[in-house]
Structures are given as structure tokens and as C-alpha cells.
Amino acid sequence: MDQRFYITTPIYYVNAEPHIGHAYTTIVADVLTRFHRLMGYETYFLTGTDEHGDKIVQAAEAAGTDPKSYADRISALFRETWPRLNIRHDDFIRTTEPRHVRVVQHILQKVYDKGDIYFDTYRGHYCVGCERFITDRELVDGKCPDHDTPPVEREEANYFFRMSAYQGWLIKHIEQNPDFIRPERYKNEVLAFLRDPLEDLCISRPRERLSWGIPLPFDERFVTYVWFDALINYVSALDYPDGALFRKFWPVAQHLIAKDILKPHGIYWPTMLKAAGIQPYRHLNVHGYWKINEGKMSKSRGTVVRPLDLAPTYGLDAFRYFLLREMVFGLDANFSEDALVQRLNADLANDLGNLFSRTLAMTSRYFGGQVPPFGDPEEPEDAELRHLLEQAVEQYQKEMPQLGFHKALMTVWDVINAANKYIDRTAPWDLAKDSSRRGRLQRVLRTLLELNKTVAVLLVPFMPETAEKMLFRLGVARNALDVRLDRDAVWGSLREGGAVEKGEALFPRVDLKKIASDKPLGKKDAPAVAAASAPKATRETPLGVQDGLIGIEAFQRLDLRVGVIRAAQRVPKSKKLVQLTVDTGERRQVVAGIGEHYAPEELVGKTVILVANLKPARLMGVESHGMILAAHDTHGLRLITTDAPTAPGSKVS
């Protein structure tokens, strides 16, 4: 049983199209599923749509159609969105499906026969948005806190679930199972709510007022209230009560929700399960809100971000990475395109992409694109890097089941950054110049190749396309769904002499300024590469040259800055040009004609002097801002640098 994993998202209400909040929840479920598959678990991942209730009728009327046609259209949008975000669910359930209707009516009849459903009249505050009666203590300034609208007074005869009878049991169950609701703040929130007497739950609506729902099996005059319908999907999809899937996966069930539906999942659902004689789920995992400009996303306020507008613009894996790295699970997080681009450029292009490109470029340059033997014995700095990687794998396996996605990624990036520094310290380009150090060069490059392979395996849950691409280029032909940690991350498992493919950059840098701000997301031009480099020799104003001399005023017009090269790659189809990312306090792209004198991997980390105020130019199709200063003599070309470490952006005067 412990080697099985069952995860569900909420079934999304079809009164709105998919947005980034839906995408985050579903991507998290996909990441958890892929992680457990990576660990060798048998997994099952369920998502779907919730299609009954007042709000669906209202939305259909507003759209000029009937509820069934409206639900079909919106449900299809959800179903079509998830594969386009590389989400691989095992089942997609709709509450209008016959298999679900049968199970809902079966459970209703079972609880009714037990005596836990009764008929009564109730008068109180009814929130149309929540589709339920709410208590005075739930109101904030006389309004529903979730919808910021005042409730309406309503008196109605309905059926009620005797939820209050299970309050003591639920408190005891939560206290005896501290991780039943995660993170702890939400467990405490549920327990705080349970300190007051629990009211019984209204579970029906008269068909004369609302016909769009599942009829009660014991009274055809009423339809089922939305929560006593929707929540049951988690077992109806497993063919409850006698299905093989139910027997196999329900004992390990985990639900994934946003905090706005904590009460139904943390109180209504476990008491419903108890009343029906079904064991409770294992974990309820609760995340926070994505906010825009510090406010909760809202369709009515126009602050909804659509995932399929973002993914094509910035890359699907970059989008997935950003969501999992930026949000601490359980807390709120702010979304902005600026933050997404910063993560893409810094973490993915500069750190991961740079490490992978340097490693494969040096393997191609020094070993003909083949995996070298380990060569010389391991030295302390090699062992230190390998030990750091082993610790990272261990920490990663600890954090992922505990929903510590950002911590798991931080651990992986610690290894990536350490590996980039390892390259700078070991300087393979210098080792390659000395034939007596061939064995040492083999050890360094093999260490880097093995490390890149393990990093790729660890990234499979988060960025499956990137991980698969990395493994393929390292000579490991694996579908991301078939990668296993205990097999594919074994140190030394790369085949000696196997071919590696240098290929193009994993993540081209993006310049947000190049993306037209007046176009809707998803309609923009392809992401532009951040620019910077040497223009042609043109002058727009006289420099005051006289007899080959210039005045101090002319010299002072030059803006010379100290820069540090953070990334380098050859410009395609050019022997001389190298595309550099130079840190001068801000990142800029510079194209320099030094490719015949320096390999790209030799340049990373070097301090240079940059002419920072030259007019932009385009060389071999790559835009450039700035010029790197170098000296040329009979021995070749040498970059001009400083005699001691100097902060990037320092002005030369």
C-alpha cells in the first residue's frame, strides 16, 4: 500500500474558464504524481469539473444557452488545457456523468437509511456565491468574506445532513493524525472552527427553484446540494464501492485544494465519509492564493491570468518552474511577468542552461563529443561536489512528499551553482593545454556529465520536457514518464564512449522590454533575446579630433564600465563571434569577435572592460549593446581586465 499514490485536484467549477490558480493546483498535482512515479510508486491522478448548482444556471443564462451546453463547453476548455501544460492525469471526471450520479445517489441513500439525513425548515443568511447558508460569525462587515457580497435572507424546507453528530469524532481524528491537514496553519484553522458547535448541513434544493442537479434518491422533489454532490467525485471516479481502483488507491488518497474551499474539504467531506462508512482520506494539502498587485485574482476585477497565454510566450517548462519555485506551499504569492522573466533569465538561462551548455561544449571540444572515462583518481574538490550532490538528492526526497517544492528546487540549484564554480576553479580549458593532465581533464568532465545527468533526473517532475531533452543529449534515451531515481541517477551510470550532443541553449534569455506591452498575452511576438554589443564604426557628432588627438571632453563621453561575463556561447554560423551575457550591475548582451582566441567556456567568470554607451548594432542577426576591450599583438588577442576583483558596473575613469 505504501508504494501507491493517489492525488486529486478540486473538480473545477465551470462558471469560469481556466486561469493561473487552476493551473497551479493542477501542475502541483502533476509534479507530485511525477515525483512518486520517479520514486517507483504506482500512481493515480484525478481531476475534472463540477457542473451543478445555481451559479451554473446563472452563467448559462448570461451566455444565452442551457446549463448542459454551457457546462459541456467550459468543461472541454479544462480538459483541453491540461495536456497543453504537459499535465498527465489518469482520469477526468464530470459531475454530470452517469457513473458519478449513481455513486452520489448510492451514498445519499446509505446515509439517509442510517438516519443521518432528515427534513426540516431553515431560515438564515444565504450566499449565492457559496451556494450555502452562512452563519453570523462568518460574515465580515455584513458580507460573505469570500465573495464580498451581502447574503440574502432565505427560508426554505430542505433535507439536512446530521453533520453535528460527527464533530467530536472529527476533532479527535485531526488531533490523532497531525498531518491530516497540511500545512499546520490550516489544520489549526479547522480546529478553531470546530471549537464552536457544528451546525447540520443543508444538502438539498427544491426542484421548483433549481432543477439543475442530481435528484435525491429518496425524494424526487429535491436535487442534491452542490457539496454533497461534488465532493463525492473523489470516490466515484474510483468506482466506489466495489471497484478495483477504489480498493487499491483510496487508502492512500490525498486531496489538493486552495484555501478558499478548506471548510468543505476539511469538515463537510470527512464527516460525510464517516457517515457513509468510508475511511477518511490520508492528507488534505492546502495552498494559498496567487495575487496580482497584492490582491486576490478575480474575474470580476479583471485580474485573472490565463496560463495558455503565458506558456507559449515564455516556455512551458519555465512557466511550470516559476510557479513551483515562487510560491511557498500554503502561503500566498504574487504573480508578475517581471518576476517570471527574472526567474527564467537568472535560474534557467544563466545557472542551469549555462552549466549544461558549458559541460557539453567542453565534452565536444576536448573529447569529440563522447563520454570520457573517469581518468585520474578523485581529488578533494571532486569528492566535495559529488558529496554535495548526494546530500541534495537526499534532501530532495525529504522535501517533495512534504510539499516543500521551493526548498527542493533551491537544493538542486545549490548544486548547479556549485558546479558552475567548480568549472571556474578546475579550468578545464587550461588542463586541455597540458597533455600530461589529460587524466585530470577526464575526471573533471566526467564528474560534470554525471552531475548534469542527476540534475536532469531531479527536474523530471518540474520540467519534464527540459529533463527529457537533457537526458537525451547526455546519451540517456528516456521518456520522462519512465525515468526512475534509483536507476537513472546512479553515479557512474553514463556509458563510457557514449555520444553526447552539444545542441542549442536550453533557455534563451528573454528581454521583457522587447515584448510589446500593448498586445494581449499569448499574442505577443516570440520572446526577444536581451541585447548588447559592438556597433559599426559610425559617428553622429564630431569628436573634436585634431591631428589624431582628442580633447578631455570627447574622452569623457565614453562610458567605460567593469563587467563580469556570466554566460557565453558561439553565434551560429560564425567562427569569430561569441554572444556574451555581461553583468555591469544589469545584464546585457554583447557580441564580441573573439571566438578564434577564446572558447566560450573559458570566458565565463572573467572580468572585462566594456564600452557601455555605444549605439546598438546587429551582428549576424544578434543585437548587441557595448564593446569588450581587448589588446592584440603577435601572440594573439587578450582581454583587458582589472588587476584585482572589482564590482560589476564600476566606472573606469
C-alpha positions as CSV (number, residue, x, y, z in Angstrom):
1,M,0.0,0.0,0.0
2,D,2.8,2.4,0.8
3,Q,4.1,2.2,-2.8
4,R,0.9,3.7,-4.2
5,F,-0.1,7.3,-4.5
6,Y,-3.5,8.8,-5.3
7,I,-3.8,12.6,-5.8
8,T,-6.9,14.7,-6.7
9,T,-7.4,18.3,-7.6
10,P,-10.6,20.0,-6.8
11,I,-13.1,19.5,-9.6
12,Y,-13.2,23.0,-11.0
13,Y,-16.5,24.8,-11.1
14,V,-17.5,25.6,-14.7
15,N,-18.7,29.1,-14.1
16,A,-15.3,30.5,-15.3
17,E,-12.5,29.5,-17.8
18,P,-9.2,28.1,-16.6
19,H,-6.8,30.6,-15.0
20,I,-3.5,30.5,-13.3
21,G,-5.0,29.4,-9.9
22,H,-6.4,26.4,-11.6
23,A,-3.1,25.8,-13.4
24,Y,-1.1,26.0,-10.3
25,T,-3.2,23.4,-8.4
26,T,-3.2,21.0,-11.3
27,I,0.6,21.4,-12.0
28,V,1.3,20.7,-8.3
29,A,-0.7,17.5,-8.6
30,D,1.2,16.6,-11.8
31,V,4.5,17.4,-10.1
32,L,3.6,15.2,-7.1
33,T,2.5,12.4,-9.4
34,R,5.7,12.5,-11.5
35,F,7.8,12.6,-8.3
36,H,6.2,9.5,-6.9
37,R,6.5,7.8,-10.2
38,L,10.2,8.8,-10.2
39,M,10.4,7.0,-6.8
40,G,8.8,3.8,-8.3
41,Y,5.3,4.3,-6.9
42,E,2.1,3.2,-8.7
43,T,0.2,6.4,-9.1
44,Y,-3.3,7.7,-10.0
45,F,-4.1,11.3,-10.7
46,L,-7.7,12.6,-10.9
47,T,-9.1,16.0,-12.0
48,G,-12.3,17.2,-13.5
49,T,-15.2,19.6,-13.4
50,D,-18.1,20.4,-11.1
51,E,-21.2,21.3,-13.1
52,H,-24.3,21.6,-11.0
53,G,-25.8,24.4,-9.0
54,D,-27.3,27.9,-9.1
55,K,-24.2,29.7,-10.5
56,I,-24.1,27.4,-13.5
57,V,-27.7,28.1,-14.3
58,Q,-27.0,31.9,-14.0
59,A,-23.8,31.7,-16.1
60,A,-25.7,29.7,-18.8
61,E,-28.5,32.2,-18.9
62,A,-26.0,35.0,-19.2
63,A,-24.4,33.2,-22.1
64,G,-27.7,32.6,-23.8
65,T,-27.7,28.8,-23.6
66,D,-28.9,25.9,-21.4
67,P,-26.9,24.6,-18.4
68,K,-25.8,21.3,-20.1
69,S,-24.5,23.0,-23.3
70,Y,-22.7,25.6,-21.2
71,A,-21.1,23.0,-18.9
72,D,-20.0,21.0,-21.9
73,R,-18.2,24.0,-23.4
74,I,-16.4,25.1,-20.2
75,S,-15.5,21.5,-19.2
76,A,-14.0,21.0,-22.6
77,L,-11.8,24.0,-22.0
78,F,-10.4,22.5,-18.8
79,R,-9.9,19.1,-20.4
80,E,-8.0,20.6,-23.4
81,T,-5.9,22.9,-21.2
82,W,-4.1,20.3,-19.1
83,P,-2.3,18.3,-21.8
84,R,-1.1,21.6,-23.3
85,L,0.6,22.3,-19.9
86,N,2.1,18.8,-20.0
87,I,-0.2,17.6,-17.3
88,R,-0.7,13.8,-17.4
89,H,-3.9,13.0,-15.4
90,D,-5.2,9.4,-15.3
91,D,-8.9,10.4,-15.2
92,F,-11.1,13.4,-15.9
93,I,-14.5,13.2,-14.2
94,R,-17.6,15.4,-14.7
95,T,-20.4,15.5,-12.1
96,T,-22.9,15.2,-14.9
97,E,-21.6,11.7,-15.9
98,P,-23.8,8.7,-15.1
99,R,-21.1,6.9,-13.1
100,H,-20.9,9.9,-10.7
101,V,-24.6,10.3,-10.4
102,R,-25.0,6.6,-9.5
103,V,-22.4,6.9,-6.7
104,V,-23.9,10.1,-5.3
105,Q,-27.3,8.6,-5.1
106,H,-25.9,5.4,-3.5
107,I,-24.2,7.4,-0.7
108,L,-27.2,9.6,-0.2
109,Q,-29.4,6.6,0.3
110,K,-26.9,4.9,2.6
111,V,-26.6,7.9,4.9
112,Y,-30.4,8.5,4.8
113,D,-31.1,4.9,5.7
114,K,-28.7,5.3,8.6
115,G,-30.8,8.2,9.9
116,D,-28.2,10.9,9.3
117,I,-30.3,12.8,6.8
118,Y,-33.6,14.5,7.9
119,F,-36.2,17.0,6.6
120,D,-36.6,20.5,8.2
121,T,-37.2,24.1,7.5
122,Y,-34.4,26.6,7.9
123,R,-34.2,30.4,7.7
124,G,-30.9,32.3,7.5
125,H,-28.3,34.1,5.5
126,Y,-27.8,32.5,2.1
127,C,-24.7,33.4,0.0
128,V,-25.4,32.8,-3.7
129,G,-21.7,32.7,-4.5
130,C,-21.0,30.0,-1.9
131,E,-24.4,28.3,-2.6
132,R,-25.0,27.7,1.1
133,F,-26.4,29.3,4.3
134,I,-23.7,31.0,6.3
135,T,-23.6,31.9,10.0
136,D,-23.4,35.4,11.5
137,R,-19.9,34.7,12.8
138,E,-18.7,34.0,9.2
139,L,-19.8,37.5,8.0
140,V,-17.3,40.3,7.7
141,D,-18.9,43.7,7.8
142,G,-22.2,42.0,7.0
143,K,-20.8,40.4,3.9
144,C,-19.5,37.0,2.8
145,P,-15.7,37.2,3.1
146,D,-15.1,35.1,0.0
147,H,-17.4,37.0,-2.3
148,D,-17.5,40.4,-0.7
149,T,-21.3,40.5,-1.1
150,P,-24.1,40.6,1.4
151,P,-26.1,37.4,1.8
152,V,-29.9,37.2,1.1
153,E,-32.4,36.2,3.7
154,R,-33.9,32.9,2.7
155,E,-36.3,30.4,4.4
156,E,-36.6,27.0,2.8
157,A,-37.7,23.5,3.6
158,N,-34.8,21.1,2.8
159,Y,-33.0,18.0,3.7
160,F,-30.1,18.3,6.2
161,F,-27.1,16.1,6.9
162,R,-26.6,15.5,10.6
163,M,-23.0,16.8,10.5
164,S,-23.1,17.9,14.1
165,A,-23.1,14.3,15.2
166,Y,-19.6,13.8,13.9
167,Q,-18.0,16.9,15.4
168,G,-16.3,15.1,18.3
169,W,-15.1,12.3,16.1
170,L,-13.5,14.8,13.6
171,I,-11.7,16.8,16.3
172,K,-10.3,13.6,17.7
173,H,-9.2,12.3,14.3
174,I,-7.4,15.6,13.4
175,E,-5.6,15.6,16.8
176,Q,-4.6,12.0,16.5
177,N,-3.4,12.5,12.9
178,P,-1.3,15.7,13.0
179,D,-0.6,15.7,9.2
180,F,-4.2,15.0,8.2
181,I,-4.5,18.6,7.0
182,R,-1.3,20.3,5.7
183,P,0.3,22.8,6.3
184,E,-0.3,23.0,10.0
185,R,-1.8,26.5,9.8
186,Y,-4.8,25.1,8.0
187,K,-5.2,22.2,10.5
188,N,-5.3,24.9,13.3
189,E,-7.9,26.9,11.3
190,V,-10.2,23.9,11.0
191,L,-9.8,23.1,14.7
192,A,-10.5,26.7,15.6
193,F,-13.8,26.5,13.6
194,L,-14.7,23.3,15.4
195,R,-14.4,24.9,18.9
196,D,-18.0,26.2,18.3
197,P,-20.9,23.9,17.9
198,L,-21.1,22.5,14.4
199,E,-24.4,23.1,12.6
200,D,-26.1,20.5,10.4
201,L,-25.5,20.9,6.7
202,C,-28.3,21.7,4.3
203,I,-27.8,19.2,1.4
204,S,-30.8,19.8,-1.0
205,R,-32.6,22.4,-3.1
206,P,-36.2,22.2,-4.2
207,R,-36.5,21.3,-7.9
208,E,-39.1,24.0,-8.3
209,R,-36.3,26.5,-7.7
210,L,-33.3,24.6,-9.0
211,S,-33.7,21.6,-11.4
212,W,-30.0,21.5,-12.5
213,G,-28.7,18.9,-10.1
214,I,-28.8,15.2,-9.1
215,P,-32.2,14.2,-7.8
216,L,-32.3,12.8,-4.3
217,P,-33.0,9.0,-4.4
218,F,-35.5,9.2,-1.6
219,D,-37.4,12.4,-2.7
220,E,-37.6,13.3,-6.4
221,R,-38.8,16.8,-5.4
222,F,-35.3,17.8,-4.5
223,V,-31.9,17.9,-6.1
224,T,-28.6,17.4,-4.2
225,Y,-26.8,20.5,-2.8
226,V,-23.6,21.1,-4.7
227,W,-21.1,20.0,-2.0
228,F,-22.8,16.7,-1.2
229,D,-22.6,16.1,-5.0
230,A,-19.1,17.5,-5.9
231,L,-17.0,16.1,-3.1
232,I,-18.1,12.5,-3.8
233,N,-16.3,12.6,-7.2
234,Y,-13.1,11.6,-5.3
235,V,-14.6,8.1,-4.8
236,S,-17.0,7.9,-7.7
237,A,-14.0,8.1,-10.1
238,L,-12.5,5.1,-8.4
239,D,-15.7,3.0,-9.0
240,Y,-16.8,3.0,-5.3
241,P,-17.9,0.8,-3.6
242,D,-16.6,-2.3,-5.3
243,G,-14.1,-1.1,-7.9
244,A,-10.5,-2.4,-8.0
245,L,-9.3,1.2,-8.2
246,F,-11.1,2.1,-5.0
247,R,-9.6,-0.8,-3.1
248,K,-6.1,0.0,-4.5
249,F,-5.9,3.8,-4.2
250,W,-8.5,5.1,-1.7
251,P,-6.3,4.1,1.3
252,V,-3.6,6.4,0.1
253,A,-5.8,9.3,-1.1
254,Q,-4.6,12.8,-0.9
255,H,-6.6,15.9,-1.9
256,L,-5.1,19.2,-3.2
257,I,-7.1,22.4,-2.8
258,A,-6.8,26.2,-2.5
259,K,-7.5,27.6,0.9
260,D,-10.9,29.1,-0.1
261,I,-12.5,25.6,0.0
262,L,-10.9,24.4,3.2
263,K,-14.1,24.2,5.2
264,P,-16.0,21.9,2.8
265,H,-12.9,19.6,2.4
266,G,-11.8,19.8,6.0
267,I,-15.2,19.5,7.7
268,Y,-18.0,18.5,5.4
269,W,-16.1,15.8,3.4
270,P,-14.6,13.8,6.3
271,T,-17.9,13.8,8.2
272,M,-19.7,12.7,5.0
273,L,-17.2,9.9,4.6
274,K,-17.6,8.8,8.3
275,A,-21.4,8.7,7.9
276,A,-21.1,6.6,4.8
277,G,-18.7,4.2,6.5
278,I,-15.8,5.1,4.3
279,Q,-12.3,5.7,5.8
280,P,-11.1,9.3,5.6
281,Y,-8.5,10.4,3.1
282,R,-4.8,10.4,4.2
283,H,-3.9,14.1,3.6
284,L,-5.6,17.4,2.7
285,N,-3.0,19.6,1.1
286,V,-3.9,23.3,1.1
287,H,-2.2,26.1,-0.8
288,G,-2.5,29.9,-0.8
289,Y,-3.7,32.4,-3.4
290,W,-1.8,33.8,-6.4
291,K,-2.2,37.5,-6.2
292,I,-1.9,40.3,-8.7
293,N,-0.8,43.7,-7.3
294,E,-1.2,42.3,-3.8
295,G,-4.9,41.4,-4.5
296,K,-6.6,38.0,-5.0
297,M,-7.1,37.1,-8.6
298,S,-10.7,38.0,-9.6
299,K,-12.5,37.6,-12.9
300,S,-14.8,40.5,-12.0
301,R,-11.9,42.8,-11.3
302,G,-10.1,41.8,-14.4
303,T,-7.1,40.3,-12.6
304,V,-7.1,36.8,-14.0
305,V,-4.0,35.4,-15.7
306,R,-4.7,32.7,-18.3
307,P,-2.0,30.0,-18.3
308,L,-2.1,29.3,-22.0
309,D,-1.3,32.9,-22.7
310,L,1.9,32.7,-20.7
311,A,3.3,29.3,-21.5
312,P,3.8,29.9,-25.3
313,T,5.4,33.3,-24.6
314,Y,8.0,32.2,-22.0
315,G,8.1,28.4,-22.5
316,L,6.1,25.7,-20.8
317,D,8.8,24.4,-18.5
318,A,9.8,27.9,-17.5
319,F,6.2,28.6,-16.5
320,R,5.9,25.4,-14.5
321,Y,9.3,26.1,-12.8
322,F,8.3,29.6,-11.9
323,L,5.0,28.6,-10.2
324,L,6.7,25.9,-8.1
325,R,9.8,28.0,-7.2
326,E,8.0,31.2,-6.5
327,M,5.2,30.0,-4.1
328,V,5.9,28.7,-0.7
329,F,3.2,26.0,-0.5
330,G,0.5,27.1,1.9
331,L,1.3,30.8,1.6
332,D,0.1,33.4,-0.8
333,A,2.4,34.6,-3.7
334,N,2.4,37.5,-6.1
335,F,2.4,36.9,-9.8
336,S,4.1,39.3,-12.3
337,E,5.6,38.8,-15.7
338,D,8.7,40.7,-14.4
339,A,9.3,38.1,-11.7
340,L,8.7,35.2,-14.2
341,V,11.3,36.7,-16.6
342,Q,13.8,37.2,-13.8
343,R,13.5,33.6,-12.8
344,L,13.8,32.4,-16.4
345,N,16.9,34.5,-17.1
346,A,18.7,34.0,-13.7
347,D,17.9,30.5,-12.7
348,L,17.2,28.8,-16.1
349,A,19.3,30.6,-18.7
350,N,22.2,31.7,-16.5
351,D,22.5,28.9,-14.0
352,L,21.1,25.7,-15.4
353,G,21.4,26.5,-19.1
354,N,24.9,27.8,-18.7
355,L,26.1,24.7,-16.7
356,F,24.7,22.3,-19.3
357,S,26.0,24.2,-22.3
358,R,29.5,24.6,-20.9
359,T,29.7,20.9,-19.9
360,L,28.6,19.6,-23.3
361,A,30.6,22.2,-25.2
362,M,33.8,21.2,-23.4
363,T,33.0,17.5,-23.9
364,S,32.6,18.1,-27.6
365,R,35.7,20.2,-27.8
366,Y,38.1,18.1,-25.8
367,F,36.7,14.5,-26.2
368,G,35.0,14.6,-29.6
369,G,31.5,14.6,-28.0
370,Q,32.0,11.3,-26.2
371,V,31.7,10.5,-22.5
372,P,35.3,10.2,-21.2
373,P,36.5,7.7,-18.6
374,F,36.9,9.0,-15.0
375,G,40.6,9.3,-15.6
376,D,42.7,10.3,-12.6
377,P,41.6,9.4,-9.1
378,E,39.1,11.7,-7.4
379,E,40.6,14.8,-5.8
380,P,39.1,16.6,-2.8
381,E,37.2,19.2,-4.9
382,D,35.6,16.4,-7.0
383,A,34.6,14.5,-3.9
384,E,33.2,17.7,-2.3
385,L,31.0,18.3,-5.3
386,R,29.8,14.7,-5.5
387,H,29.0,14.7,-1.8
388,L,27.0,17.9,-2.2
389,L,25.0,16.2,-4.9
390,E,24.3,13.2,-2.7
391,Q,23.1,15.4,0.1
392,A,20.9,17.3,-2.4
393,V,19.3,14.1,-3.6
394,E,18.6,13.1,0.0
395,Q,17.1,16.5,0.9
396,Y,15.0,16.5,-2.3
397,Q,13.5,13.1,-1.4
398,K,12.6,14.5,2.0
399,E,11.1,17.8,0.9
400,M,9.0,16.7,-2.0
401,P,6.5,14.5,-0.1
402,Q,6.2,17.3,2.5
403,L,5.2,19.8,-0.3
404,G,8.5,21.7,0.1
405,F,8.7,22.3,-3.7
406,H,10.6,25.6,-3.4
407,K,13.1,24.0,-1.0
408,A,13.6,21.0,-3.2
409,L,14.4,23.3,-6.1
410,M,16.7,25.5,-4.0
411,T,18.6,22.4,-3.1
412,V,19.0,21.4,-6.7
413,W,20.1,25.0,-7.6
414,D,22.8,24.9,-4.8
415,V,24.3,22.0,-6.7
416,I,24.0,23.8,-10.1
417,N,25.7,26.9,-8.7
418,A,28.4,24.8,-7.1
419,A,29.1,23.0,-10.4
420,N,29.5,26.3,-12.2
421,K,32.0,27.4,-9.6
422,Y,33.7,24.0,-9.9
423,I,34.3,24.7,-13.6
424,D,35.8,28.0,-12.9
425,R,38.2,26.5,-10.2
426,T,39.3,23.5,-12.2
427,A,39.6,25.5,-15.5
428,P,39.3,22.6,-18.0
429,W,40.5,24.8,-20.8
430,D,43.8,25.1,-19.0
431,L,44.0,21.4,-18.4
432,A,43.4,20.8,-22.1
433,K,46.6,22.7,-22.9
434,D,48.8,20.3,-21.0
435,S,48.8,16.7,-22.4
436,S,50.2,15.4,-19.1
437,R,47.0,16.4,-17.4
438,R,44.7,14.5,-19.7
439,G,43.6,12.2,-16.9
440,R,42.6,15.1,-14.7
441,L,40.6,16.7,-17.5
442,Q,38.8,13.4,-17.9
443,R,37.9,13.3,-14.2
444,V,36.6,16.9,-14.3
445,L,34.4,16.5,-17.4
446,R,33.1,13.0,-16.3
447,T,32.2,14.5,-12.9
448,L,30.3,17.3,-14.6
449,L,28.5,15.0,-17.0
450,E,27.3,12.7,-14.2
451,L,26.2,15.7,-12.2
452,N,24.2,17.1,-15.1
453,K,22.5,13.7,-15.5
454,T,21.4,13.6,-11.9
455,V,20.2,17.2,-12.0
456,A,18.1,16.3,-15.1
457,V,16.5,13.4,-13.2
458,L,15.6,15.6,-10.3
459,L,14.0,18.1,-12.6
460,V,11.7,15.5,-14.2
461,P,8.7,16.3,-12.0
462,F,9.0,20.1,-12.5
463,M,10.3,20.4,-16.1
464,P,9.7,17.1,-17.9
465,E,10.4,18.4,-21.4
466,T,13.7,20.0,-20.3
467,A,14.7,17.0,-18.3
468,E,14.0,14.6,-21.2
469,K,16.0,16.8,-23.5
470,M,18.9,17.0,-21.2
471,L,19.0,13.2,-20.7
472,F,18.7,12.6,-24.4
473,R,21.7,14.9,-25.1
474,L,23.6,13.1,-22.4
475,G,23.0,9.8,-24.2
476,V,20.3,8.6,-21.9
477,A,17.3,7.9,-24.1
478,R,14.3,8.0,-21.7
479,N,10.7,9.2,-21.8
480,A,10.3,11.5,-18.8
481,L,7.4,9.2,-17.6
482,D,9.9,6.3,-17.5
483,V,12.7,7.9,-15.6
484,R,13.5,6.4,-12.1
485,L,15.7,7.9,-9.5
486,D,17.2,4.7,-8.3
487,R,18.2,3.7,-11.8
488,D,18.9,6.9,-13.8
489,A,20.6,8.9,-11.1
490,V,23.3,6.3,-10.2
491,W,26.7,7.8,-10.2
492,G,28.9,6.4,-13.0
493,S,26.0,5.0,-15.0
494,L,26.7,7.1,-18.1
495,R,28.2,4.8,-20.8
496,E,31.9,5.5,-21.4
497,G,32.4,6.4,-25.0
498,G,28.7,7.2,-25.4
499,A,27.8,10.2,-27.6
500,V,26.6,13.5,-26.2
501,E,25.0,16.2,-28.2
502,K,26.1,19.8,-27.7
503,G,22.9,21.3,-29.2
504,E,21.4,24.8,-28.6
505,A,20.8,26.6,-25.4
506,L,18.1,25.1,-23.1
507,F,16.7,28.5,-22.2
508,P,17.3,31.6,-24.4
509,R,17.3,34.8,-22.3
510,V,14.2,36.9,-22.6
511,D,14.0,40.7,-22.6
512,L,10.6,41.8,-21.2
513,K,11.0,45.2,-22.8
514,K,11.1,43.5,-26.2
515,I,7.6,42.1,-25.7
516,A,5.1,44.5,-26.9
517,S,3.1,45.7,-23.9
518,D,0.1,46.7,-25.9
519,K,-0.5,43.1,-27.2
520,P,-2.6,40.6,-25.1
521,L,-0.6,37.8,-23.5
522,G,-0.2,34.9,-25.9
523,K,-0.5,37.2,-29.0
524,K,3.0,38.7,-28.5
525,D,5.9,38.3,-30.7
526,A,8.4,35.5,-29.8
527,P,10.5,36.4,-26.8
528,A,13.3,38.6,-27.9
529,V,16.9,37.9,-26.7
530,A,18.3,40.6,-24.4
531,A,20.5,42.9,-26.4
532,A,24.0,44.4,-26.1
533,S,27.2,44.6,-28.4
534,A,29.6,46.4,-30.6
535,P,28.2,48.7,-33.3
536,K,29.8,49.6,-36.6
537,A,32.2,52.5,-36.5
538,T,29.9,55.5,-37.1
539,R,29.9,59.0,-35.7
540,E,26.8,61.1,-35.5
541,T,28.6,64.2,-34.0
542,P,32.2,65.4,-34.3
543,L,34.5,64.1,-31.6
544,G,36.8,67.1,-31.8
545,V,39.7,65.2,-33.3
546,Q,42.6,67.3,-34.3
547,D,45.9,65.9,-35.6
548,G,44.9,62.5,-34.2
549,L,44.3,63.8,-30.7
550,I,41.0,64.3,-28.8
551,G,40.2,66.6,-26.0
552,I,39.2,65.5,-22.5
553,E,35.6,66.4,-23.3
554,A,35.5,63.8,-26.0
555,F,37.1,61.2,-23.8
556,Q,34.6,61.8,-21.0
557,R,31.8,61.0,-23.4
558,L,32.9,57.3,-23.3
559,D,31.2,55.3,-20.6
560,L,33.7,52.6,-19.6
561,R,32.4,50.0,-17.1
562,V,33.7,46.9,-15.4
563,G,31.7,43.9,-16.3
564,V,31.8,40.1,-15.4
565,I,30.9,37.6,-18.1
566,R,28.1,35.4,-16.8
567,A,27.4,33.3,-19.9
568,A,28.9,32.8,-23.3
569,Q,28.0,30.9,-26.5
570,R,29.1,30.9,-30.1
571,V,26.9,32.8,-32.6
572,P,25.6,30.2,-35.1
573,K,27.4,30.1,-38.5
574,S,30.3,32.4,-37.3
575,K,33.8,31.4,-36.3
576,K,34.7,34.7,-34.8
577,L,31.6,36.0,-33.0
578,V,30.7,35.0,-29.4
579,Q,27.5,36.0,-27.7
580,L,28.2,37.1,-24.1
581,T,26.0,38.0,-21.2
582,V,27.8,40.6,-19.2
583,D,27.0,41.8,-15.7
584,T,27.5,45.5,-15.3
585,G,25.1,45.9,-12.5
586,E,22.5,44.9,-15.0
587,R,22.6,42.0,-17.5
588,R,23.4,43.0,-21.1
589,Q,24.2,41.0,-24.2
590,V,27.4,41.7,-26.1
591,V,28.6,40.2,-29.3
592,A,32.4,40.1,-29.5
593,G,34.7,38.9,-32.3
594,I,37.0,36.8,-30.0
595,G,35.8,33.3,-31.0
596,E,39.1,32.4,-32.6
597,H,41.0,33.2,-29.4
598,Y,38.8,32.1,-26.6
599,A,36.4,29.1,-26.2
600,P,33.0,30.2,-24.7
601,E,33.6,28.1,-21.6
602,E,36.9,30.0,-20.9
603,L,35.1,33.3,-20.8
604,V,32.6,32.7,-18.1
605,G,33.6,34.4,-14.9
606,K,36.2,36.8,-16.5
607,T,36.2,40.4,-15.6
608,V,36.3,42.7,-18.6
609,I,36.1,46.4,-19.5
610,L,33.1,47.4,-21.6
611,V,32.3,50.5,-23.6
612,A,28.8,50.8,-22.4
613,N,27.3,53.7,-24.3
614,L,27.8,52.6,-27.9
615,K,24.8,52.7,-30.3
616,P,23.2,49.2,-30.6
617,A,24.1,47.2,-33.6
618,R,23.1,43.8,-35.1
619,L,25.8,41.3,-35.9
620,M,24.9,38.1,-37.7
621,G,21.3,38.7,-36.6
622,V,22.1,39.2,-32.9
623,E,21.6,42.7,-31.4
624,S,24.4,44.0,-29.3
625,H,24.9,46.8,-26.8
626,G,28.5,47.5,-25.9
627,M,32.1,46.6,-26.8
628,I,34.6,44.5,-24.9
629,L,38.1,46.0,-24.8
630,A,41.0,43.8,-25.9
631,A,44.6,44.1,-27.0
632,H,46.1,42.3,-30.0
633,D,49.8,41.6,-30.6
634,T,51.8,38.9,-32.3
635,H,50.8,36.4,-29.6
636,G,47.1,36.9,-30.3
637,L,44.3,38.7,-28.6
638,R,44.0,39.3,-24.9
639,L,41.0,40.8,-23.0
640,I,41.6,43.9,-20.9
641,T,40.8,43.3,-17.3
642,T,41.5,44.7,-13.8
643,D,44.4,43.7,-11.5
644,A,42.0,42.8,-8.6
645,P,38.3,41.8,-8.3
646,T,36.2,44.8,-9.0
647,A,32.4,45.2,-8.5
648,P,30.4,44.9,-11.8
649,G,29.3,48.2,-13.1
650,S,32.2,50.2,-11.6
651,K,33.1,53.2,-13.8
652,V,36.5,53.3,-15.4
653,S,37.9,56.8,-15.0
